[in-house]
């Protein structure tokens, strides 16, 4: 895996400066008859801002993007955003990595996520499998630490999903999709005024699919199925001239199978006890906006989410008798009766309550001689998680409770230094306390006080050109490791801190028919919380996989992000994004004593790209073609060694512990009418096999449990027909 920094950096830098000059000189050229690009508003920050003027690296994935890819879930849309990756290890993508930072799995240990997921002010961080996209307005992906705005759950970035708001007039939408793998998707949305003071929106969506796995042992095609129900209700209440209340309620019921790993690394499994990945969540949020004060607008936001989660799998990925010669005549005689049978199930009850009080200065009420707008607030979060683990090799069931409280205070100033130059300064202090107890007689409490913030200097060179530079500091709380097999020194880990240095530009050109957004960043990581693992050999020769978190000394992540689009003519729109990323451990010795200093971090591809074209020759036809690509990446932060043919102890080949680079082709054809649209679509047209999660260990009794790579394959060729009707 290589990263040709100098040439690429120079090329993009030169392109940026050339485009700057071009934007200043051009008025109307090739795009003179083209429609202007849509203005997109970012709503996640303290104040709404245009995407082209907010001085940070952020992607906004709009409802248009969702429909263009026929994306049902965030995992099917995430490739549009540069330097964003995801890991499954579950039925749906639950864990995201931004700029190479983010968790990849959770077993019995509590975790502190690096990438937060929020849906309509409800914190679903760490359980983001329910990121359904029906009737969603947009998804905003902030890259880099959001230490002032979000605190401990956003050291790498934040994903915020906003669903559509209640409408002033009655309206509705019907959505129906039918696709291969027995896939169906039905959605209904109704919205409008209940009376002069209350507006509503109600949404129901049901998705079903057999999944992409054939269980040849059980002769079933739906052991990795999807059965996902989403119900949302929103109210917008005008309580008085000064007070508005926004209320949202949610019910998610995801009953998905989990049978994703094959001993043969194919889409054919041999499991006799397929697993599950289910989530039932009931959640609500309330936002009170009060405008009655002269100097400030006051917001009070309360949310609560209660979730029952079940995650389980057939650990041996096989059936009883697979190594019995009377059952399997193909078994190597050297490995007859070499087998084990095991299941591993995790039952979680998780409750998250958040409360926030925020004050924002009103226009014309700035301080410091009218130069500075301000924001100040208090934040509280309670996270309570009960776990029951049923595991074949545990004598008794494992139980635990992890309860944490976070209290934070924050403030931000936005100072207009002159007509073109502004400075944003923010600070957040957060106190995190966690009490943990489990059935292995481990009882511990931790507390951390953490400080984050930002300084952003932006220069509005013209109406079309913005430059910015920033320093952001993020943090993530410490925590506990839970496995009793670990030595005492590995049972706790400390907070992690990250400082992000960034230079960026946002340029609009060709009479607002084109734009380019760039960001170059360097992230300095301290006390990194790194996923490590150990394999313990059981008496029968099989292995038990144990994962834990530890603090590596330091690390660095740096790279570039570029996004652009051009409305070339009224009929043709081209767009794309490109991310470059280099990650490395500056000092790190893994659990086996191997030095990883200078090596790359996991789930951090060196490059990612997306490019596409929309062609609309008439008002009634729209054609789309796009391509997504990413480089290979390490599946784990653990490196493996084995004895070579000459008897020396050598690292195993990188191909055994990395993914493969991939490029995916997507296409759609849509027939458009005023109130209905019919679309034929496809993703991964060339049916590429590529992995989003992988492990290296021995699990096949047919070869004597020889260690090798096992992967969870991503979406194959999928296609379907979608009908949307609005009324």
TIGU-457248 format. One line per field, with one value per residue (C-alpha): x, y, z; residue number from 1. Coordinates in Angstrom, 3 decimals. Each point is the difference from the previous one (the first is absolute). Layout:
REM TIGU-457248
X: [X	...] $
Y: [Y	...] $
Z: [Z	...] $
resi: [NUM	...] $
***
This chain:
REM TIGU-457248
X: [0.000	1.607	-0.712	1.666	-0.278	2.128	-1.357	-3.623	0.246	1.597	-2.530	-3.000	1.550	0.732	-3.518	-1.465	1.971	-0.795	-3.687	0.242	1.275	-2.533	-2.875	1.041	0.315	-2.941	-3.623	-1.805	1.839	-0.857	-2.654	-1.706	-3.279	0.237	-2.127	1.711	0.900	-2.296	0.953	0.437	-0.346	1.942	-2.239	2.176	2.200	-1.226	-1.398	-1.255	2.562	0.436	2.195	2.202	0.658	0.395	3.751	0.374	0.215	-3.549	-2.017	-3.750	-1.726	-3.378	-3.300	1.026	3.141	-2.085	-2.456	2.741	1.633	-3.309	1.677	-2.094	2.641	2.929	2.502	-1.171	0.614	3.178	2.366	-0.915	1.918	3.825	2.072	-3.021	-0.104	-2.141	0.294	-2.793	0.781	-3.783	-3.149	0.187	2.850	0.146	3.470	1.476	3.569	0.789	3.545	1.047	-1.360	-2.937	-1.038	-0.590	-1.887	-1.325	-0.197	-0.327	2.031	-1.523	1.371	0.311	-0.743	2.214	-2.716	-3.368	-3.328	-2.949	-3.465	-2.225	1.822	-0.141	3.392	0.247	3.790	1.271	-3.386	-0.308	-1.250	-3.417	1.192	-2.933	-0.179	-3.686	-1.458	3.384	0.806	3.783	2.949	2.910	3.447	2.473	3.608	2.414	-0.567	-3.128	1.225	-2.084	-3.273	-0.216	2.813	1.082	-1.796	1.429	3.796	0.077	-3.175	-3.770	-2.860	-3.255	-3.171	-2.950	-3.368	-2.522	-1.947	-3.794	-1.364	-2.232	-2.417	-1.313	2.242	0.924	2.387	-0.094	3.146	0.291	3.087	0.354	3.439	2.021	0.659	-3.735	0.381	-3.010	-0.246	-3.295	-0.253	-2.818	0.327	-2.806	0.497	-1.951	-1.716	-2.086	-1.289	1.246	2.715	1.061	1.540	0.741	1.966	-0.476	2.137	-0.033	2.556	0.401	2.970	0.493	2.641	1.324	3.534	2.972	0.867	-0.959	0.244	0.706	-0.052	-3.518	-1.043	-1.236	0.499	-1.125	2.272	1.583	-3.335	-1.225	-3.362	0.006	-2.927	0.346	-2.805	0.457	-2.278	0.816	-1.941	0.846	-1.929	-0.283	-0.779	0.176	1.555	3.259	-0.028	0.128	0.161	1.250	-0.824	1.105	-0.705	1.526	-0.451	2.624	-0.449	2.846	-0.175	2.986	1.801	3.764	1.664	2.716	3.228	0.843	2.785	0.606	-0.115	-3.016	-3.662	-0.772	0.041	-0.088	-1.352	-2.429	-0.923	-0.161	0.221	-2.164	0.500	-3.175	-0.778	-3.219	0.237	-2.600	1.212	-1.200	1.384	-1.431	1.449	-1.313	1.000	-0.737	0.400	-1.431	3.293	1.411	3.604	-0.116	-1.921	-0.203	-0.271	-0.737	0.457	-0.916	0.276	-0.275	0.580	-0.590	1.284	-0.094	2.782	0.835	3.186	1.023	1.774	1.053	3.631	1.169	-1.835	-0.652	-2.231	0.577	1.669	1.879	3.205	-1.719	0.986	-3.364	-1.700	2.606	1.876	2.290	1.629	3.777	0.785	2.574	-2.768	-2.813	-2.132	1.845	-2.921	-1.848	-3.502	-0.695	-2.452	0.617	-3.006	-0.087	-3.196	0.184	-2.453	1.197	-1.513	1.345	-1.407	1.307	-0.912	1.425	-0.624	1.386	-0.060	0.872	0.399	-2.569	0.862	0.977	0.669	3.664	2.570	3.359	-1.322	-2.287	2.796	-0.617	-2.946	0.037	-1.323	0.099	-1.494	-0.178	-0.282	-0.817	0.020	-0.852	0.859	-1.044	0.758	-0.797	1.579	-0.702	2.410	-0.837	3.103	0.532	3.415	-1.083	-1.043	-2.503	-1.539	1.960	-1.885	1.100	-1.271	1.712	-1.449	1.553	-0.837	1.443	-0.404	1.389	0.068	0.902	0.287	0.764	0.754	-0.189	1.901	-0.097	3.527	-0.696	-2.230	1.637	1.814	-1.672	1.140	-1.971	1.191	-1.634	0.612	-1.642	0.793	-1.516	-0.064	-0.551	-0.617	-0.650	-0.827	0.505	-0.739	-0.185	-0.596	3.751	0.335	1.395	-1.285	1.614	-0.723	1.818	-0.259	1.577	-0.090	0.667	0.452	-0.699	-0.462	0.814	1.473	-1.072	1.266	-1.946	0.496	-2.853	2.115	-3.114	-3.596	1.257	3.178	0.506	3.320	0.329	2.535	-0.868	1.283	-2.474	0.559	-2.145	-0.082	-1.413	-0.525	1.826	-1.669	0.193	1.049	-2.106	1.511	1.282	2.751	1.744	2.736	-0.764	1.991	-2.292	-3.303	-0.190	0.887	0.412	-1.611	1.183	0.666	0.277	1.094	-1.058	1.740	-1.876	0.222	-2.943	-1.708	-3.493	-0.320	-3.075	0.579	-1.600	-2.897	-0.828	-0.183	3.104	1.795	3.074	0.632	3.422	1.495	3.510	0.372	2.485	-1.243	2.274	-1.267	1.099	-0.680	-1.759	-2.632	0.879	-1.822	2.276	-0.681	1.230	-0.812	-0.063	0.380	-2.543	0.910	-1.753	2.252	-2.591	0.520	-1.891	0.219	0.334	0.007	0.778	0.874	3.344	1.812	2.716	2.384	-0.619	-1.119	-0.591	-2.590	0.258	-1.318	-2.237	-3.706	-1.452	-3.642	-1.346	-2.840	-0.758	-3.362	1.570	-3.250	-3.676	0.145	3.377	1.290	3.303	1.165	2.646	2.050	3.499	1.688	3.657	1.017	3.229	-0.076	2.753	0.888	2.802	0.577	-1.888	0.823	-2.900	-1.200	2.493	2.962	0.254	0.932	-2.494	1.849	-0.270	-2.705	-3.491	-3.105	-2.988	-2.950	1.820	0.263	2.640	-2.507	-3.723	-1.881	-3.454	-0.876	-3.253	-2.012	-3.689	-1.435	-3.534	-0.696	-3.681	-2.171	-1.143	3.221	2.979	3.038	2.646	3.340	2.467	3.072	1.252	3.471	2.291	3.491	0.854	0.218	0.991	-2.903	1.605	2.666	1.515	2.796	0.575	3.186	0.658	2.915	1.227	1.272	3.555	-1.049	0.223	-2.832	-1.340	-3.024	-2.736	-0.667	-1.951	-2.539	-1.171	-0.874	-1.173	-2.969	0.305	-0.344	-3.335	-1.938	-3.785	-2.242	-3.561	-2.719	-3.648	-2.597	-3.000	-3.218	-1.314	-3.470	-1.274	-1.198	1.541	3.307	0.933	3.620	2.037	3.231	3.025	2.982	3.255	-0.827	3.048	-0.766	3.324	0.771	1.495	0.235	-0.880	1.230	2.636	1.902	3.057	-0.135	-0.721	-3.624	-0.295	0.388	0.341	3.524	0.955	-0.897	2.740	-0.060	-1.202	-2.048	-3.763	-2.096	-3.540	-0.973	-1.799	-2.965	0.159	-1.801	-3.400	-2.681	-3.645	-2.904	-1.230	-3.248	-0.409	-3.326	-0.643	-3.378] $
Y: [0.000	3.190	3.682	2.223	3.225	2.511	-0.265	-0.264	2.833	2.262	-0.914	0.730	3.157	1.270	-0.877	1.900	3.160	-0.201	-0.353	2.991	2.172	-1.514	0.775	3.636	0.471	-1.975	1.038	-2.198	-2.398	-3.579	-0.075	3.193	-1.766	-2.455	0.110	1.194	-2.594	-0.400	1.850	-2.562	0.966	-1.691	-0.317	-1.980	2.847	2.505	2.204	-0.896	0.863	-0.470	-2.992	2.297	2.422	-2.265	-0.177	-3.714	-3.246	-1.358	-1.974	0.402	-3.005	1.316	-1.675	0.251	-2.053	-2.568	-0.441	0.015	-3.090	-1.438	-0.246	-1.546	0.259	2.285	-2.768	0.130	3.740	0.534	-0.466	3.469	1.605	-0.037	-1.660	-1.691	-3.782	-2.485	-3.428	-2.515	-3.111	0.138	-0.078	3.744	2.489	1.105	1.503	2.774	1.244	3.579	0.838	-3.458	0.293	-1.953	-3.233	-3.177	-2.315	-0.542	-3.237	-0.093	3.133	3.480	2.409	3.752	0.703	2.293	0.870	1.145	-0.734	2.296	-0.154	3.041	0.890	-3.636	-1.478	-3.452	-0.146	-3.583	-1.393	1.714	-3.115	1.681	2.780	-0.487	2.621	0.058	3.530	1.375	3.604	-0.314	-1.629	2.232	-1.518	2.174	-1.110	0.732	0.508	1.886	0.706	3.115	-1.083	-3.681	-0.857	-3.521	-1.947	1.984	-0.260	-1.079	1.662	-0.072	-1.338	1.892	-1.137	2.361	-1.338	2.109	2.595	0.364	2.000	3.083	-1.686	-3.544	-2.301	-3.626	-2.445	-3.673	-2.003	-3.546	-1.961	-3.565	-1.486	-3.170	-2.183	0.241	3.638	2.208	3.496	1.762	3.484	2.427	3.614	2.412	3.624	3.196	2.311	-1.476	3.505	3.579	-0.670	-3.636	-1.723	-3.718	-2.552	-3.754	-2.604	-3.798	-2.077	-3.772	-1.653	-3.720	-2.019	-3.555	1.387	-1.053	-3.336	-3.592	-2.386	-3.209	-2.159	1.091	0.521	3.514	3.308	2.344	-0.715	3.436	1.675	3.550	0.803	3.689	2.113	3.757	2.209	3.745	2.752	3.710	3.008	3.679	2.033	3.777	0.362	3.801	2.832	-0.635	-3.756	-2.890	-3.643	-2.785	-3.522	-3.233	-3.626	-3.125	-3.749	-2.196	-3.772	-1.629	-3.823	-0.936	-3.288	-0.282	-2.790	1.872	-2.027	-3.020	-2.495	0.149	3.818	-0.084	0.924	-3.611	-0.787	-3.247	1.262	-2.247	2.749	3.279	3.165	3.098	3.755	1.616	3.406	1.371	3.696	2.388	3.603	3.574	3.518	3.394	3.361	3.219	3.242	3.217	3.399	2.180	1.346	3.162	-1.130	-3.738	-2.985	-2.823	-3.682	-2.924	-3.450	-3.272	-3.494	-3.577	-3.308	-3.463	-2.935	-3.780	-1.467	-3.632	-0.899	-3.617	-2.366	-3.562	0.239	-3.112	0.959	-3.711	-2.928	-2.818	-2.845	2.053	-1.881	-3.362	-2.273	-1.760	3.372	1.711	-2.502	2.741	0.686	-0.367	-3.064	2.055	2.278	-2.443	1.028	3.335	2.236	2.037	1.435	3.344	2.903	3.484	2.233	3.529	1.506	3.739	2.368	3.517	3.275	3.431	3.253	3.409	3.543	3.247	3.659	2.422	3.777	1.724	3.707	1.618	2.102	3.562	-1.175	-0.882	0.860	1.782	3.030	-2.120	-2.142	-3.331	-2.370	-2.604	-3.390	-1.507	-3.180	-2.849	-3.668	-3.189	-3.615	-3.202	-3.299	-3.236	-3.393	-3.489	-3.007	-3.724	-2.226	-3.640	-1.814	-3.722	0.023	2.058	-2.084	2.691	2.835	3.238	3.102	3.591	3.516	3.129	3.330	3.267	3.660	2.915	3.664	2.691	3.770	1.687	3.428	1.284	3.466	1.041	3.266	2.049	1.455	2.051	-0.155	-3.201	-1.578	-1.846	-2.063	-2.806	-1.077	-2.762	-1.829	-2.999	-1.571	-3.373	-2.200	-3.694	-2.578	-3.714	-2.818	-3.510	-3.367	-3.521	-3.578	-0.726	2.005	3.014	3.270	3.286	3.700	2.519	3.736	2.287	3.744	0.874	3.245	0.627	2.946	1.721	3.058	0.734	2.928	0.510	2.471	0.777	1.115	0.686	-1.126	-3.121	-0.851	-1.017	-0.964	-1.357	-1.425	-1.712	-1.788	-2.376	-2.052	-3.046	-2.640	-3.383	-1.320	-2.966	-3.285	-3.631	-3.319	-2.829	-3.363	-1.804	-1.667	3.355	1.022	2.801	2.623	-0.409	0.326	3.818	2.526	3.771	2.826	0.712	3.507	1.256	3.322	0.712	2.633	0.887	2.277	0.262	1.896	0.187	1.452	0.660	0.799	0.242	2.123	-2.442	-3.005	-1.655	-0.337	-1.594	-0.578	-1.081	-0.740	-1.044	-1.305	-1.376	-1.823	-0.555	-2.842	-0.467	-3.027	-1.756	-2.540	-2.870	-3.259	-2.920	-3.707	-3.301	-3.557	-2.484	-3.665	-2.319	-3.582	-1.389	2.035	2.618	3.655	2.680	3.486	2.743	3.681	2.941	3.690	1.445	3.338	0.150	2.908	2.254	0.005	2.316	0.201	2.449	0.508	1.888	0.220	1.417	0.282	1.657	0.239	1.787	0.631	-0.188	0.650	-0.125	-3.713	-1.070	0.095	-1.527	-0.471	-1.757	-0.278	-1.198	-0.792	-0.687	-1.359	-1.018	-1.500	-1.366	-1.033	2.172	-2.323	-3.230	-3.484	-2.404	-2.694	-2.549	2.333	0.921	3.557	1.726	3.324	1.571	-2.394	0.934	0.003	-2.248	0.768	2.994	-0.339	2.246	1.299	0.104	1.510	0.519	1.410	0.209	1.601	0.880	0.320	1.344	0.381	0.874	0.912	-3.618	-2.015	-0.053	-2.255	-0.410	-1.796	0.028	-1.801	-0.443	-1.188	-0.557	-1.293	-3.111	0.348	-2.005	-1.753	0.195	1.829	-3.391	-1.424	-3.742	-2.047	-3.629	-2.325	0.168	-2.984	0.769	-0.174	3.750	1.908	2.383	2.247	-1.584	1.473	3.256	-1.505	-2.221	2.919	2.676	0.582	0.415	3.265	0.272	2.132	-0.320	1.123	1.195	1.092	1.010	1.052	2.021	1.024	3.202	1.495	2.866	-2.166	-3.417	-1.501	-3.485	-1.101	-3.036	-0.073	-2.095	0.129	-1.938	-0.694	-2.205	-2.131	0.560	-2.064	2.250	-0.115	2.543	-2.038	-2.664	-2.156	-2.212	-3.177	-3.723	-1.143	-2.835	-3.545	-1.364	1.478	-0.450	3.577	1.483	3.809	1.909	3.016	-0.017	2.865	1.300	0.854	3.215	0.548	-1.922	1.027	1.310	1.404	0.886	2.220	2.916	1.940	3.298	1.834	3.399	1.545] $
Z: [0.000	-1.184	0.334	-2.588	1.964	-1.791	-3.539	1.082	2.503	-2.575	-2.665	2.190	1.423	-3.503	-1.094	2.952	-0.742	-3.709	0.799	2.343	-2.817	-2.338	2.382	0.268	-3.754	-1.356	-0.098	-2.523	-2.253	-0.815	2.692	-1.052	-0.777	2.865	3.094	3.157	2.629	2.982	3.191	2.801	3.663	2.795	3.069	2.414	1.240	2.582	-2.781	-3.470	-2.688	-3.707	-0.843	-2.107	2.886	3.028	0.757	0.586	-1.955	-0.231	-2.536	-0.281	-1.531	-1.134	-0.773	-3.664	0.729	1.876	-2.882	-2.616	1.531	1.205	3.397	2.744	2.717	0.774	-0.830	-3.641	-0.219	1.994	-2.975	-1.271	2.875	-0.258	2.739	1.588	0.391	1.907	1.591	0.300	2.000	0.371	-2.118	-0.740	0.173	3.630	0.229	-2.133	-0.433	-0.976	-1.109	1.154	3.545	1.397	1.647	-2.006	2.361	3.505	1.917	3.792	0.724	0.295	-2.612	-0.431	-3.679	-2.061	-2.515	1.297	-1.699	0.722	-1.564	0.643	3.270	1.234	0.869	-1.622	0.127	-0.036	-1.039	-3.373	-1.799	-0.147	-2.339	-2.368	-2.774	-0.987	0.261	1.086	-0.909	0.167	1.760	1.026	0.519	1.881	-0.430	2.820	3.741	1.048	3.519	0.634	-1.567	0.926	2.421	0.891	-2.745	-2.910	0.197	-3.667	-1.206	0.150	-2.139	0.422	-1.764	-0.335	-1.084	-1.879	1.973	0.305	-2.938	-0.116	-2.411	-0.130	-2.016	-0.211	-1.611	-0.936	-0.699	-1.317	-1.015	-1.228	-0.594	-0.279	3.060	0.694	1.049	0.696	1.409	0.734	1.469	0.767	1.190	0.925	1.002	0.487	2.489	2.826	0.827	-0.160	2.584	-0.500	-3.014	-0.221	-1.995	0.267	-1.757	-0.212	-1.888	-0.278	-1.691	-0.525	-1.817	0.029	0.162	-2.084	1.651	-0.787	2.939	-1.879	3.126	1.031	-3.649	0.798	-1.797	2.785	2.975	-0.534	-0.697	0.629	1.575	0.964	1.196	0.584	1.368	0.566	1.188	0.200	1.284	-0.496	2.570	0.028	3.705	-0.059	-1.980	1.846	0.623	-2.489	0.969	-2.267	1.151	-1.665	0.844	-1.526	-0.022	-1.661	-0.189	-1.932	0.017	-2.127	-0.277	0.313	-1.949	-1.845	0.286	-2.097	0.622	-3.764	-0.198	-2.304	0.295	0.930	3.722	1.984	3.320	1.850	2.491	-1.976	2.036	0.393	0.038	1.307	1.438	1.449	0.871	1.372	-0.013	0.217	-0.116	0.921	-0.951	1.550	-1.751	1.871	-1.696	2.776	1.323	-1.525	-0.320	-0.586	-1.300	2.535	-0.963	2.278	-1.555	1.711	-1.472	1.160	-1.788	1.430	-2.000	0.253	-2.097	-0.712	-1.832	-0.388	-2.353	-0.596	1.085	-1.823	-3.252	-0.543	0.871	2.449	-1.815	-2.571	0.929	0.553	-2.921	0.175	-0.644	-2.183	-2.146	-1.345	3.351	0.118	2.157	1.880	1.283	0.705	2.985	0.280	0.682	2.576	0.167	1.615	0.004	1.368	0.779	1.432	1.432	0.694	1.620	-0.698	1.129	-0.971	1.373	-1.050	1.009	-1.330	0.745	-2.576	-0.453	-3.288	-0.516	-2.271	-3.064	0.953	3.560	-0.449	2.657	-0.228	-1.897	-2.119	-1.437	1.730	0.073	2.736	1.094	3.494	1.373	2.489	-0.895	1.933	-1.131	1.857	-1.684	1.692	-1.546	1.321	-1.710	0.122	-1.900	-0.705	-1.162	-0.418	1.675	3.018	3.002	0.969	-1.947	0.072	1.160	0.379	0.545	-1.231	1.099	-1.046	0.499	-1.921	0.882	-2.301	-0.367	-3.264	-1.589	-3.488	-1.355	-3.648	-0.449	-3.185	-0.019	-3.129	-3.054	-1.284	2.948	2.865	2.979	1.667	3.443	2.008	3.265	1.658	3.371	0.761	3.072	-0.709	2.725	-0.512	2.415	-1.260	1.650	-1.400	1.083	-0.025	3.232	-1.797	1.424	-0.940	-0.381	-2.151	-0.440	-2.570	-0.486	-3.628	-1.889	-3.671	-2.271	-3.266	-1.666	-3.569	-2.044	-3.234	-2.832	-2.410	-2.947	-2.082	-0.165	-1.755	1.905	3.643	1.608	3.516	2.410	3.253	3.074	1.655	3.126	0.676	2.686	0.919	3.520	1.485	0.885	1.049	-1.503	1.297	-0.869	3.072	-2.027	-0.409	2.455	2.450	-1.935	-3.006	1.863	-0.263	-2.664	0.151	-2.026	-3.526	-1.336	-3.542	-1.468	-3.578	-2.163	-3.175	-3.037	-2.342	-2.781	-1.466	-3.461	-2.123	-3.657	-3.433	1.234	2.804	-2.323	1.471	3.315	1.501	3.698	1.284	3.414	0.989	3.556	2.496	3.097	2.988	2.206	3.600	2.263	-2.868	0.973	-2.296	-0.540	0.734	0.213	1.292	-1.033	2.885	-0.955	1.601	1.066	-3.103	-2.308	-0.930	0.796	1.902	-1.435	2.677	-0.880	2.245	-0.092	0.996	-0.175	-2.638	0.474	-2.990	-3.612	-2.925	-2.781	-2.870	-3.490	-2.404	-0.815	-3.207	-1.039	-3.131	-2.493	-3.259	-1.622	-3.439	-1.876	0.842	-0.844	1.422	3.565	1.060	3.579	2.026	3.159	0.798	3.289	0.740	3.386	1.646	3.485	2.154	3.515	1.337	2.953	0.525	1.252	-0.454	2.395	-1.360	0.423	-3.689	-0.883	-2.290	0.024	-3.446	-1.155	-1.135	2.152	-0.664	-2.281	-1.472	-3.809	-1.578	-2.532	-0.620	-2.920	-1.428	-3.429	-1.873	-2.760	-0.282	-3.489	-0.442	-3.732	0.590	2.949	0.219	-0.134	2.358	-0.374	2.701	-0.073	2.898	1.285	3.582	0.886	2.932	0.653	1.965	3.794	3.072	1.695	3.444	1.963	0.840	-2.164	-0.190	-0.201	-0.864	-0.698	-3.593	-1.971	1.120	3.656	0.669	1.680	-2.624	-0.454	-2.072	-3.466	0.021	-2.388	2.865	2.295	-2.440	-2.254	-3.747	-1.866	-1.764	-2.488	-0.208	-2.846	0.660	-2.430	-0.195	-2.553	1.194	-1.705	1.603	0.224	2.137	2.888	-0.660	-1.067	-1.153	0.214	-0.971	2.002	0.807	2.333	-0.506	-3.635	-0.580	3.084	1.741	3.088	2.650	3.776	2.665	2.990	0.413	2.496	-0.068	2.074	-0.281	0.012	-2.508	1.407	-3.539	-0.242	3.639	0.981	-2.165	0.438	-3.049	-0.975	0.434	-1.324	0.085	-3.560	-0.834	-2.271	-3.312	-3.198	1.083	-2.257	0.111	-0.973	2.127	-0.242	1.871	0.115	1.598	0.722] $
resi: [1	2	3	4	5	6	7	8	9	10	11	12	13	14	15	16	17	18	19	20	21	22	23	24	25	26	27	28	29	30	31	32	33	34	35	36	37	38	39	40	41	42	43	44	45	46	47	48	49	50	51	52	53	54	55	56	57	58	59	60	61	62	63	64	65	66	67	68	69	70	71	72	73	74	75	76	77	78	79	80	81	82	83	84	85	86	87	88	89	90	91	92	93	94	95	96	97	98	99	100	101	102	103	104	105	106	107	108	109	110	111	112	113	114	115	116	117	118	119	120	121	122	123	124	125	126	127	128	129	130	131	132	133	134	135	136	137	138	139	140	141	142	143	144	145	146	147	148	149	150	151	152	153	154	155	156	157	158	159	160	161	162	163	164	165	166	167	168	169	170	171	172	173	174	175	176	177	178	179	180	181	182	183	184	185	186	187	188	189	190	191	192	193	194	195	196	197	198	199	200	201	202	203	204	205	206	207	208	209	210	211	212	213	214	215	216	217	218	219	220	221	222	223	224	225	226	227	228	229	230	231	232	233	234	235	236	237	238	239	240	241	242	243	244	245	246	247	248	249	250	251	252	253	254	255	256	257	258	259	260	261	262	263	264	265	266	267	268	269	270	271	272	273	274	275	276	277	278	279	280	281	282	283	284	285	286	287	288	289	290	291	292	293	294	295	296	297	298	299	300	301	302	303	304	305	306	307	308	309	310	311	312	313	314	315	316	317	318	319	320	321	322	323	324	325	326	327	328	329	330	331	332	333	334	335	336	337	338	339	340	341	342	343	344	345	346	347	348	349	350	351	352	353	354	355	356	357	358	359	360	361	362	363	364	365	366	367	368	369	370	371	372	373	374	375	376	377	378	379	380	381	382	383	384	385	386	387	388	389	390	391	392	393	394	395	396	397	398	399	400	401	402	403	404	405	406	407	408	409	410	411	412	413	414	415	416	417	418	419	420	421	422	423	424	425	426	427	428	429	430	431	432	433	434	435	436	437	438	439	440	441	442	443	444	445	446	447	448	449	450	451	452	453	454	455	456	457	458	459	460	461	462	463	464	465	466	467	468	469	470	471	472	473	474	475	476	477	478	479	480	481	482	483	484	485	486	487	488	489	490	491	492	493	494	495	496	497	498	499	500	501	502	503	504	505	506	507	508	509	510	511	512	513	514	515	516	517	518	519	520	521	522	523	524	525	526	527	528	529	530	531	532	533	534	535	536	537	538	539	540	541	542	543	544	545	546	547	548	549	550	551	552	553	554	555	556	557	558	559	560	561	562	563	564	565	566	567	568	569	570	571	572	573	574	575	576	577	578	579	580	581	582	583	584	585	586	587	588	589	590	591	592	593	594	595	596	597	598	599	600	601	602	603	604	605	606	607	608	609	610	611	612	613	614	615	616	617	618	619	620	621	622	623	624	625	626	627	628	629	630	631	632	633	634	635	636	637	638	639	640	641	642	643	644	645	646	647	648	649	650	651	652	653	654	655	656	657	658	659	660	661	662	663	664	665	666	667	668	669	670	671	672	673	674	675	676	677	678	679	680	681	682	683	684	685	686	687	688	689	690	691	692	693	694	695	696	697	698	699	700	701	702	703	704	705	706	707	708	709	710	711	712	713	714	715	716	717	718	719	720	721	722	723	724	725	726	727] $
***
